[in-house]
Amino acid sequence: GRFFHSKKEARRFQELRLLEQAGVISDLETQPHFRIEIGGTLICKVIPDFKYYDHERNQEIVEDVKSAGTVTQIFKLKKRLMKAVLGIEVEVVM
């Protein structure tokens, strides 16, 4: 009942579900929404592929699955905005 933009993203979801069942991660979310606002003005919305808590690293992880050639300039800009405005590092899974 879930839609994924690529087979690679669907495979990563299956991997994460197994890690969640094993207790390595928890609170797995697909396509979490983040709002980038500056001075009360909405600049953009960012919807990465996954967000979860990694118990081994003891931190929340935000991931975006990319295939070769799909890392666009817009993606790079939104990734930098996430870090600069929200303090969230988006991990790219290739």
N, C-alpha and C positions, 0 to 999 in steps of 0.2 A: 503493500500500500504506500510505498514511498517512491518519490521521483528523484532521480539523480541525473546530473548533467552529463555524466560520462560513466563508462564501465569502471574506470580507475577510481572514481569517487565512490561508486557502489562497493567495490572491493575494499576500499579503506573503511567504509562504514562497517562492513562485516568484520574486519580486523578489530576495530574499536569495540564492537559489540562483544567479541570474544574476550577482549581485555577487561571490559566492564563485568562480564560474567565471572571472570577469574579474580575480580577484586583489585586489579591493578589500577583501573581508573573508575570514576563514578560521575554521575550527573551529565551523561552524554546528551548533547543537544545537536540537532541538525539545523543548519541555516539560521543561527542566531542573528538577531538584528542589532546593529549599533548605529547610533546617530552621532554624527560629527557636527557639533555646534560651536561657533566662535562668536562671542559677544551676544549670545541669544539668537543668532541667526543660523538656521540649518544650512550647512554647507553641502552635506551629502549623507546618504545612508550606506552602510557597509554590511554586506551579508556574506560572511565567510561560510565555509562548508560545515565546520564542526567546532564545538566548544565542549570541554570536559575538564575534570579535575584529575590530575596525574598524581597518584599517591607516592610513587617512587621519587618524583621530582618535587613533590610537596608544593604544587602550584597549579593554577588554572592555565589551560592551554587553549589557544585559538588557532585553528588550522584551515588552510585553504589548499585543496588538491589541484595541481596544475600538471598539464602535459607539456612536453617540449613545444615551445612556440606559442603558448597561450598566456604567457606573462606579458600583459599589455602595459602601456604607459599609464593608463587609468588605474590599473591594479596597483602598479608601483606607487602612484600618488596616494591612493587610498590606504595602502599599507603604511606609508610614512605618516599620513594624517592620524591613523589609529595610534601609532607610537607617540607622536607629538602631542596630540590633544587628549587622548584617553589613557596613555601610558601602557597600551597593550601591544605586545609584539605578535604579529601574525606569522606563524610558522608556515612555510611553503613546503608541501609534500610533493615531490616530483615522482 
